[in-house]
Amino acid sequence: MNWNPRFAQRTALMRRSTIRELLKLAAQPGIISFAAGLPPAEFFPVEEFRAATEAVLRSRPERALQYGETGGEAELRDWIAERASQPDRPMRRENVLITTGSQQALDLVGRVFLDPGDVVLVENPTYLAALTAWRPCGVEFAPLAMDEGGLLIGELDRADAPPAKLLYSVPNFQNPTGVTLQAGRRRQLVAWSRATGIPLVEDNPYGELRYEGEALPHLLDLDREGPGIGEEAGQVIHLGTFSKTLAPGLRVGWVVAPRPVIDKLTLAKQSMDLHTSTLCQHVALELARDGVLERHLPRLRAVCGGRRDVMLRALKEHMPSGVTWNRPEGGMFLFLRLPESINATTLLTAALTHGVAFVPGEDFHATGGGHNTLRLNFTGNSDERIGEGIRRLAATLAEAV
């Protein structure tokens, strides 16, 4: 049977994830992969997970193994709401939805907000999986230029800028560039959102992974500084996850937003998966309550920050002239810019023959461009593998040049 005529029209807008496909290639023996955004697996808090799971199954098995509320376990929502609160502006569980990873949160935002033809403002380049999630909605992406201080606020007031439904941003250690949005620009962005009425989707998977410098306020925090802000008001939809701080296999993320937004997202989630794994939510709650997250984060930051430094030193030692890169204050990624004559997608084929993988930057550009850029993950390999992988990549580049 020919199935193609039976598929919904929106499936024509679906694309395979370059990163997911690269994972298959990177799994081959001998390949050093800088492609996927993997946290350091050897530092997962395995014993703490084992103890938390045993505690949950011993103390509340009936709840942890039963169906749960679509919005998520009340105690976990309370914990997240408390961390998102300010002394004079508390958040409540009604402002929190638990999701199956923050990727599901992106999908839900698309289902609830985006109609065919809507315009979404995005940083250029931007997170590939956000583009993947929202393309089937039939939207148009309007890219906004960035520099080393993040999104250029002047881009928002261009005369040719189309009217937008949402603006999507990764303010902390952005994926793919590693850039952090400056404090002053954050305030300007929130002020622009209030003035225009265009909501901000703040994706914050990497915010806890800061290795140097002072932490900056979330857009959510700045949004709630305004007068009359309560459960119903606000411009920011804030996404978070345990994937980068505890373990991605947990698949527990969340949305913090005004209550009307949470109510609508919850309705959409009901038909998607009923609720996020009850057992995983209880394990996450046990780990959070027991202080595992606070004890684990300093060690994780030390490891990941050290690996960033190893990669930076290796790049400086091995890369041929004409290649530039940034120094992120945190997160998981470096972004390389190659000479204009080199196409990173073509380079990847040669790099794989040298035993190293990366993600071409072109895939992160919503409307094209970035052919001579690429993203490297520095957290998923040991120091030794980082050094060897950069040496292989540099050799590949030297041949191309």
C-alpha positions as CSV (number, residue, x, y, z in Angstrom):
1,M,0.0,0.0,0.0
2,N,1.2,3.5,-0.8
3,W,0.9,5.3,2.6
4,N,2.0,8.7,1.5
5,P,-1.5,10.0,0.4
6,R,-2.8,9.0,3.8
7,F,-0.4,11.0,5.9
8,A,-1.5,14.5,7.2
9,Q,-0.2,17.4,5.2
10,R,1.8,18.7,8.2
11,T,4.1,15.6,8.0
12,A,5.6,17.1,4.9
13,L,7.0,19.8,7.2
14,M,8.7,17.4,9.5
15,R,12.4,16.9,9.2
16,R,14.8,14.4,10.6
17,S,16.9,15.8,13.4
18,T,20.5,16.2,12.2
19,I,21.7,15.5,15.7
20,R,19.6,12.4,16.1
21,E,21.0,11.0,12.8
22,L,24.5,11.9,13.8
23,L,24.2,9.9,17.0
24,K,23.9,6.8,14.8
25,L,27.1,7.6,13.0
26,A,28.9,8.7,16.2
27,A,28.1,5.3,17.8
28,Q,30.4,3.6,15.4
29,P,33.7,2.3,17.0
30,G,36.5,4.8,16.9
31,I,34.4,7.9,16.4
32,I,34.9,10.7,18.9
33,S,31.7,12.6,18.8
34,F,31.3,16.3,19.7
35,A,27.8,16.2,18.1
36,A,25.2,15.5,20.7
37,G,24.6,17.7,23.8
38,L,25.5,14.9,26.2
39,P,26.2,15.6,29.9
40,P,29.1,13.6,31.4
41,A,27.6,10.1,31.9
42,E,30.3,8.9,34.2
43,F,29.3,11.6,36.7
44,F,25.6,10.7,36.9
45,P,24.7,10.4,40.6
46,V,23.9,6.7,40.2
47,E,24.0,5.8,43.9
48,E,21.8,8.7,44.8
49,F,19.3,7.6,42.1
50,R,19.3,4.1,43.5
51,A,18.7,5.3,47.0
52,A,16.0,7.7,45.9
53,T,14.2,5.0,43.9
54,E,14.3,2.6,46.8
55,A,13.0,5.3,49.2
56,V,10.1,6.1,46.8
57,L,9.1,2.5,46.4
58,R,9.4,1.8,50.1
59,S,7.5,4.9,51.3
60,R,4.8,5.6,48.6
61,P,4.6,2.8,46.0
62,E,0.9,3.2,45.5
63,R,1.3,6.8,44.5
64,A,4.5,6.4,42.5
65,L,3.3,3.5,40.3
66,Q,-0.3,4.8,39.8
67,Y,-1.7,7.2,37.2
68,G,-1.2,10.8,38.2
69,E,-2.5,14.3,37.5
70,T,-1.8,15.8,34.1
71,G,-0.3,18.9,35.7
72,G,2.2,16.8,37.6
73,E,2.8,15.7,41.2
74,A,1.7,18.5,43.5
75,E,4.8,18.4,45.8
76,L,7.2,18.6,42.8
77,R,5.2,21.5,41.4
78,D,5.4,23.2,44.8
79,W,9.2,22.7,44.9
80,I,9.6,24.2,41.4
81,A,7.2,27.1,42.2
82,E,9.2,27.9,45.3
83,R,12.5,28.1,43.4
84,A,10.8,30.4,40.8
85,S,9.3,32.7,43.5
86,Q,10.5,36.1,44.8
87,P,9.9,37.2,48.4
88,D,7.1,39.6,47.4
89,R,5.9,37.7,44.4
90,P,5.4,34.1,45.1
91,M,4.6,31.5,42.5
92,R,2.2,28.6,43.2
93,R,1.8,25.1,41.8
94,E,-0.9,26.5,39.5
95,N,1.9,28.3,37.7
96,V,3.8,25.0,37.0
97,L,3.2,22.2,34.6
98,I,5.5,19.1,34.7
99,T,6.4,17.8,31.2
100,T,8.3,14.8,29.8
101,G,11.5,16.8,29.3
102,S,11.5,20.4,28.1
103,Q,11.3,19.1,24.5
104,Q,7.7,18.2,25.2
105,A,7.2,21.7,26.6
106,L,8.3,23.1,23.2
107,D,5.8,20.9,21.4
108,L,3.0,21.9,23.7
109,V,3.7,25.6,23.2
110,G,3.5,25.0,19.5
111,R,0.1,23.2,19.8
112,V,-1.4,25.9,22.0
113,F,-0.1,29.1,20.4
114,L,0.9,28.6,16.8
115,D,-1.3,28.5,13.7
116,P,-0.3,28.1,10.1
117,G,1.3,31.4,8.9
118,D,2.2,32.7,12.3
119,V,5.6,34.3,12.7
120,V,8.0,33.2,15.5
121,L,11.0,35.4,16.2
122,V,14.1,33.4,16.9
123,E,17.8,34.1,17.6
124,N,20.0,33.4,14.6
125,P,21.3,30.7,15.0
126,T,18.8,29.0,17.4
127,Y,18.1,25.7,19.1
128,L,17.5,23.1,16.3
129,A,14.9,21.1,18.2
130,A,12.7,24.2,18.6
131,L,12.7,24.6,14.9
132,T,11.9,20.9,14.5
133,A,9.0,21.1,17.0
134,W,7.3,24.1,15.4
135,R,7.8,23.6,11.7
136,P,4.9,21.2,11.4
137,C,2.7,24.0,12.8
138,G,3.2,25.8,9.5
139,V,4.9,28.8,11.0
140,E,7.4,31.2,9.6
141,F,10.6,31.9,11.5
142,A,12.0,35.4,11.5
143,P,15.7,35.3,12.5
144,L,17.2,38.0,14.7
145,A,20.9,38.8,14.7
146,M,23.2,38.2,17.7
147,D,26.6,39.2,18.8
148,E,28.8,38.1,21.7
149,G,26.3,39.8,24.1
150,G,23.3,37.8,22.8
151,L,20.3,39.0,20.9
152,L,20.6,42.5,19.3
153,I,17.6,44.3,20.8
154,G,17.7,46.8,17.9
155,E,16.6,43.9,15.6
156,L,13.2,43.9,17.3
157,D,12.3,47.4,16.1
158,R,13.3,47.0,12.4
159,A,10.8,48.6,10.1
160,D,10.6,45.4,8.0
161,A,10.1,43.1,11.1
162,P,6.9,41.1,10.6
163,P,4.2,41.0,13.4
164,A,5.0,38.0,15.6
165,K,3.1,35.5,17.7
166,L,6.0,34.6,20.0
167,L,9.7,35.3,20.6
168,Y,11.9,32.3,21.5
169,S,15.2,32.7,23.3
170,V,17.8,30.7,25.1
171,P,19.3,33.5,27.3
172,N,21.9,31.4,29.2
173,F,24.8,29.7,27.3
174,Q,22.7,29.5,24.2
175,N,22.5,26.4,22.1
176,P,24.3,26.4,19.7
177,T,26.6,29.4,20.2
178,G,27.2,29.3,24.0
179,V,26.4,33.1,24.1
180,T,24.7,34.6,27.2
181,L,22.2,37.5,26.9
182,Q,23.6,40.6,28.7
183,A,21.8,41.9,31.7
184,G,20.8,45.2,30.2
185,R,19.5,43.5,27.1
186,R,17.4,41.2,29.2
187,R,15.6,44.2,30.8
188,Q,15.1,45.7,27.3
189,L,13.7,42.5,26.0
190,V,11.2,42.2,28.8
191,A,10.2,45.8,28.3
192,W,9.7,45.3,24.6
193,S,7.5,42.3,25.3
194,R,5.3,44.3,27.6
195,A,5.1,47.1,25.2
196,T,4.2,44.9,22.2
197,G,2.2,42.2,24.0
198,I,4.3,39.5,22.3
199,P,5.1,36.6,24.8
200,L,8.6,35.5,25.4
201,V,9.5,31.8,25.5
202,E,12.5,31.5,27.8
203,D,14.2,28.1,27.4
204,N,16.7,27.5,30.3
205,P,18.2,24.0,30.2
206,Y,21.7,25.2,30.9
207,G,21.3,28.0,33.4
208,E,22.7,26.0,36.3
209,L,25.9,25.1,34.4
210,R,27.8,28.4,35.0
211,Y,31.6,28.1,35.3
212,E,32.6,31.7,35.7
213,G,31.0,35.1,36.2
214,E,27.9,36.2,38.0
215,A,24.5,34.6,37.5
216,L,22.0,36.9,35.7
217,P,18.3,37.2,36.4
218,H,16.0,35.1,34.3
219,L,13.5,36.8,32.0
220,L,10.9,35.3,34.3
221,D,12.3,37.2,37.3
222,L,12.5,40.5,35.4
223,D,9.0,40.0,34.1
224,R,7.6,39.6,37.6
225,E,9.2,42.9,38.8
226,G,6.4,44.8,37.1
227,P,3.4,46.2,39.0
228,G,0.4,44.0,39.5
229,I,2.0,40.8,38.5
230,G,0.2,37.8,39.9
231,E,-0.8,34.3,38.9
232,E,-2.7,35.5,35.9
233,A,-0.3,38.2,34.5
234,G,3.1,38.1,32.9
235,Q,4.7,37.9,29.5
236,V,7.2,35.0,30.0
237,I,6.8,31.2,29.5
238,H,9.8,29.7,31.2
239,L,11.0,26.2,30.4
240,G,13.3,24.1,32.6
241,T,14.5,20.5,33.0
242,F,16.5,18.1,35.1
243,S,18.1,16.6,32.0
244,K,21.4,18.6,32.3
245,T,21.7,18.7,36.1
246,L,20.6,15.2,37.1
247,A,20.2,12.9,34.1
248,P,18.5,13.2,30.7
249,G,17.0,9.7,31.1
250,L,14.8,11.0,33.9
251,R,12.7,12.9,31.3
252,V,11.3,15.4,33.7
253,G,11.0,19.0,32.7
254,W,8.6,21.9,33.5
255,V,6.9,25.0,32.4
256,V,6.5,28.1,34.7
257,A,4.0,30.6,33.3
258,P,0.8,32.6,34.1
259,R,-2.0,30.4,35.1
260,P,-4.1,30.8,31.9
261,V,-1.1,29.5,29.9
262,I,-0.6,26.6,32.2
263,D,-4.3,25.7,32.0
264,K,-4.2,25.6,28.2
265,L,-0.9,23.7,28.1
266,T,-2.4,21.1,30.5
267,L,-5.4,20.5,28.3
268,A,-3.0,19.9,25.3
269,K,-0.9,17.5,27.4
270,Q,-4.0,15.4,28.5
271,S,-4.4,14.2,24.9
272,M,-0.7,13.7,24.4
273,D,0.4,11.4,27.2
274,L,-2.0,11.8,30.1
275,H,0.9,12.8,32.4
276,T,4.7,12.5,32.8
277,S,6.0,9.3,34.4
278,T,4.7,9.3,38.0
279,L,7.7,7.2,39.2
280,C,10.2,9.6,37.6
281,Q,8.5,12.6,39.1
282,H,8.7,11.0,42.6
283,V,12.3,10.1,42.1
284,A,13.1,13.7,41.0
285,L,11.3,15.0,44.0
286,E,13.1,12.7,46.4
287,L,16.5,13.8,45.0
288,A,15.5,17.5,45.2
289,R,14.2,17.2,48.8
290,D,17.3,15.3,49.9
291,G,19.6,18.0,48.6
292,V,21.2,15.8,46.0
293,L,20.9,18.5,43.3
294,E,22.7,21.1,45.5
295,R,25.4,18.7,46.4
296,H,25.8,17.4,42.8
297,L,25.9,20.7,41.0
298,P,29.3,21.9,42.2
299,R,31.0,18.7,41.1
300,L,29.2,18.8,37.8
301,R,30.3,22.4,37.2
302,A,33.9,21.6,38.0
303,V,34.0,18.7,35.6
304,C,32.2,20.4,32.7
305,G,34.1,23.7,33.2
306,G,37.3,21.8,33.2
307,R,36.4,20.1,29.9
308,R,35.5,23.4,28.4
309,D,39.0,24.6,29.3
310,V,40.6,21.5,27.8
311,M,38.8,22.0,24.5
312,L,39.7,25.7,24.4
313,R,43.4,24.9,24.9
314,A,43.3,22.1,22.3
315,L,41.7,24.5,19.8
316,K,44.3,27.1,20.4
317,E,47.1,24.5,20.0
318,H,45.8,22.7,16.9
319,M,43.5,24.8,14.8
320,P,44.8,26.3,11.6
321,S,44.6,30.1,11.0
322,G,41.3,31.5,9.9
323,V,39.2,29.5,12.4
324,T,37.7,31.4,15.3
325,W,35.6,30.3,18.3
326,N,34.0,31.8,21.4
327,R,34.6,31.2,25.2
328,P,31.2,30.6,26.9
329,E,30.9,31.3,30.6
330,G,28.9,28.0,31.0
331,G,26.7,25.5,29.2
332,M,27.8,22.7,27.0
333,F,28.8,24.1,23.6
334,L,31.5,26.0,21.6
335,F,30.7,27.6,18.2
336,L,33.4,27.6,15.5
337,R,33.5,29.9,12.5
338,L,35.5,28.6,9.6
339,P,36.9,30.4,6.5
340,E,34.1,31.3,4.1
341,S,35.4,28.9,1.5
342,I,34.7,25.9,3.8
343,N,31.3,24.3,4.0
344,A,30.9,22.6,7.4
345,T,28.4,20.0,6.1
346,T,30.9,18.9,3.5
347,L,33.6,19.0,6.1
348,L,31.6,16.6,8.3
349,T,32.0,13.8,5.7
350,A,35.7,14.2,5.7
351,A,35.8,14.5,9.5
352,L,34.0,11.2,9.9
353,T,36.7,9.5,7.9
354,H,39.2,11.0,10.5
355,G,37.1,9.6,13.3
356,V,35.5,12.8,14.7
357,A,31.9,14.2,14.5
358,F,30.3,17.5,15.0
359,V,27.0,19.3,14.1
360,P,27.2,21.7,11.1
361,G,25.9,25.2,12.0
362,E,23.7,25.5,9.0
363,D,21.0,23.4,10.6
364,F,20.6,25.9,13.4
365,H,19.8,28.8,11.0
366,A,16.1,28.9,10.5
367,T,16.2,30.5,7.0
368,G,19.6,29.5,5.7
369,G,23.1,30.6,6.3
370,G,25.9,29.6,8.6
371,H,27.4,27.2,6.1
372,N,30.9,27.8,7.5
373,T,30.0,27.3,11.2
374,L,29.8,24.3,13.4
375,R,28.9,23.3,17.0
376,L,31.1,21.3,19.4
377,N,29.9,19.8,22.6
378,F,32.6,19.7,25.3
379,T,30.9,17.9,28.2
380,G,30.4,14.4,26.8
381,N,34.0,13.3,26.4
382,S,37.0,12.8,28.7
383,D,39.9,15.2,28.6
384,E,41.9,12.8,26.6
385,R,39.2,12.2,24.0
386,I,38.6,16.0,23.7
387,G,42.3,16.6,23.0
388,E,42.5,13.7,20.4
389,G,39.1,14.7,18.8
390,I,40.2,18.3,18.3
391,R,43.5,17.1,16.9
392,R,41.6,15.0,14.3
393,L,39.2,17.9,13.5
394,A,42.2,20.3,13.0
395,A,43.8,17.8,10.7
396,T,40.6,17.6,8.7
397,L,40.4,21.3,8.5
398,A,44.0,21.7,7.5
399,E,43.4,19.4,4.5
400,A,40.3,21.4,3.6
401,V,42.1,24.7,3.8
